[in-house]
Amino acid sequence: MRHLIDVMDLSVGEIEELIALATDIQAHPEDYREVCRYRKLATLFFEPSTRTRLSFEAAMLDLGGSTLGFSEASSSSASKGESVSDTVAVVGGYADIIAMRHPQEGAPLVAAMRSSVPVINAGDGGHNHPTQTLTDLFTVYRKKGGFSGLTVGLCGDLKFGRTVHSLIAAMSRYAGVRFVLISPVELRLPDYVREQYLDATGVAYSEVTSLDAAIGSLDILYMTRVQRERFFSEEEYLRLRDCYILTPEKLREARADLSVLHPLPRVNEIATAVDDDPRACYFEQARLGKFIRMALIMKLLGVSK
């Protein structure tokens, strides 16, 4: 039995296999409509989500399976004090695979240690979000045809952004990748991420505070929102939330083949006027998430077409 807690649980080869499978699923969905017939996915979301939860559910339904679960902690026995490990021990008797989101870092790992079925981490606090990273990688692959030699700008909340941490970890394994880390000083990338995935591996990177100065050098621009739920101080959140807003004017300085990604939800860090720009890929990115999650479910359940 295999779980996915961290994107680094997957080798480069396994990620390439998932991308190849997701590509085939997207091209030939009719070939996969019954591969998970009679299988059930439990979505245990102790924290609100739209795209991740619904894309997991859509993925399982499109594979011919079914879903059950809850969308917030208050609608589960967690509101009565039940532990994560007890919840998972029970749900493992009802479902064949579990996708779990939790605000506490490490909770999905605790769940995996107790679970009798595969557990997929659908986000744990500011720590990991491996299926979003698989979505990001799939999107980059579809747009650029590979990963080596790309210059990737990561902009906004790099301190609390779990999607940023996971993407850096995954892409640091490809040759010639360079990161441009764009954030205010208060939201800089945590030291442990920088040391473990950049400094230790010799990956080239720079840290800047100006999006305008960096945008012209980028192949990928990965925007993130400043996350109100990660701040202890409302005053600090309000001060930093509008640090970077991508507008059509800023995009005039960017390359014609730039790809703009965002894990969503967007607040106001990308102006809606950008949506019609052919370089805006974030809604396509969300759609691609279903196919890569279909591939992952198949891999963890050991099924094929």
ZIZI-V852450 format. One record per residue. N is the residue number from 0. RES is the residue in one small letter. D_FIRST is the distance of its C-alpha to the first C-alpha in Angstrom with 2 decimals. Layout:
N;RES;D_FIRST  N;RES;D_FIRST
This chain:
0;m;0.00  1;r;3.81  2;h;6.95  3;l;10.51  4;i;13.11  5;d;15.61  6;v;16.64  7;m;17.00  8;d;13.25  9;l;14.05  10;s;16.51  11;v;19.77  12;g;18.89  13;e;15.68  14;i;17.90  15;e;20.51  16;e;18.28  17;l;17.38  18;i;21.12  19;a;22.14  20;l;20.00  21;a;21.30  22;t;24.76  23;d;24.58  24;i;23.36  25;q;26.30  26;a;28.68  27;h;27.69  28;p;26.19  29;e;27.48  30;d;25.08  31;y;22.04  32;r;23.53  33;e;21.83  34;v;18.41  35;c;16.71  36;r;19.41  37;y;18.72  38;r;15.53  39;k;16.03  40;l;15.37  41;a;16.51  42;t;18.42  43;l;19.17  44;f;21.93  45;f;23.84  46;e;25.90  47;p;27.86  48;s;26.62  49;t;27.97  50;r;26.50  51;t;22.89  52;r;22.55  53;l;24.60  54;s;23.02  55;f;19.53  56;e;21.25  57;a;23.29  58;a;20.36  59;m;18.65  60;l;22.11  61;d;22.98  62;l;19.96  63;g;21.41  64;g;19.14  65;s;20.38  66;t;20.06  67;l;20.92  68;g;21.24  69;f;23.92  70;s;25.58  71;e;27.03  72;a;26.70  73;s;30.03  74;s;28.79  75;s;26.00  76;s;26.34  77;a;25.96  78;s;29.69  79;k;30.24  80;g;28.52  81;e;25.09  82;s;22.55  83;v;19.48  84;s;17.27  85;d;19.18  86;t;18.98  87;v;15.21  88;a;15.10  89;v;17.53  90;v;16.26  91;g;12.81  92;g;15.14  93;y;16.72  94;a;14.26  95;d;11.15  96;i;10.44  97;i;12.50  98;a;14.75  99;m;16.66  100;r;19.92  101;h;21.75  102;p;25.01  103;q;24.00  104;e;22.48  105;g;19.30  106;a;18.63  107;p;15.29  108;l;14.14  109;v;15.49  110;a;13.73  111;a;10.22  112;m;11.35  113;r;12.31  114;s;10.04  115;s;8.48  116;v;7.17  117;p;6.32  118;v;9.53  119;i;11.93  120;n;14.92  121;a;17.97  122;g;20.38  123;d;21.12  124;g;24.84  125;g;26.29  126;h;23.24  127;n;20.61  128;h;20.24  129;p;17.85  130;t;18.13  131;q;21.88  132;t;21.82  133;l;20.12  134;t;22.88  135;d;25.46  136;l;24.46  137;f;24.52  138;t;27.92  139;v;29.30  140;y;28.25  141;r;29.98  142;k;33.04  143;k;33.41  144;g;31.66  145;g;29.77  146;f;29.50  147;s;31.61  148;g;34.99  149;l;34.65  150;t;36.43  151;v;34.40  152;g;36.21  153;l;34.36  154;c;36.80  155;g;37.15  156;d;34.96  157;l;33.18  158;k;32.97  159;f;30.84  160;g;29.34  161;r;25.55  162;t;25.51  163;v;27.98  164;h;26.08  165;s;22.88  166;l;25.04  167;i;26.97  168;a;23.94  169;a;22.60  170;m;26.06  171;s;27.26  172;r;25.44  173;y;27.81  174;a;31.24  175;g;34.31  176;v;32.81  177;r;35.20  178;f;34.76  179;v;37.65  180;l;36.87  181;i;39.27  182;s;39.66  183;p;42.19  184;v;42.28  185;e;40.86  186;l;37.66  187;r;37.04  188;l;33.62  189;p;32.44  190;d;33.26  191;y;29.75  192;v;28.55  193;r;31.70  194;e;31.49  195;q;27.81  196;y;27.54  197;l;31.19  198;d;33.38  199;a;31.02  200;t;30.31  201;g;33.85  202;v;33.11  203;a;36.40  204;y;36.93  205;s;39.81  206;e;40.22  207;v;42.88  208;t;44.14  209;s;45.70  210;l;43.87  211;d;47.15  212;a;47.54  213;a;44.01  214;i;43.38  215;g;45.41  216;s;43.20  217;l;39.84  218;d;37.72  219;i;35.27  220;l;36.24  221;y;33.41  222;m;35.12  223;t;33.75  224;r;35.32  225;v;36.51  226;q;34.34  227;r;36.54  228;e;33.73  229;r;33.05  230;f;36.72  231;f;38.46  232;s;41.84  233;e;42.90  234;e;45.80  235;e;43.63  236;y;41.43  237;l;44.58  238;r;46.01  239;l;43.08  240;r;41.72  241;d;44.14  242;c;44.02  243;y;42.92  244;i;43.66  245;l;43.17  246;t;46.19  247;p;47.71  248;e;50.23  249;k;47.64  250;l;46.03  251;r;49.39  252;e;48.70  253;a;45.28  254;r;44.57  255;a;44.78  256;d;41.26  257;l;39.67  258;s;36.52  259;v;36.31  260;l;32.87  261;h;32.11  262;p;28.91  263;l;31.16  264;p;32.61  265;r;35.88  266;v;38.67  267;n;41.65  268;e;40.38  269;i;40.75  270;a;43.96  271;t;43.63  272;a;46.20  273;v;43.57  274;d;41.51  275;d;43.80  276;d;43.62  277;p;41.75  278;r;39.97  279;a;38.27  280;c;34.68  281;y;33.03  282;f;33.18  283;e;31.88  284;q;29.12  285;a;28.13  286;r;28.20  287;l;26.02  288;g;23.30  289;k;22.55  290;f;21.93  291;i;19.58  292;r;17.51  293;m;17.58  294;a;16.28  295;l;13.41  296;i;12.45  297;m;12.71  298;k;10.61  299;l;7.53  300;l;8.36  301;g;9.23  302;v;12.81  303;s;16.09  304;k;19.74
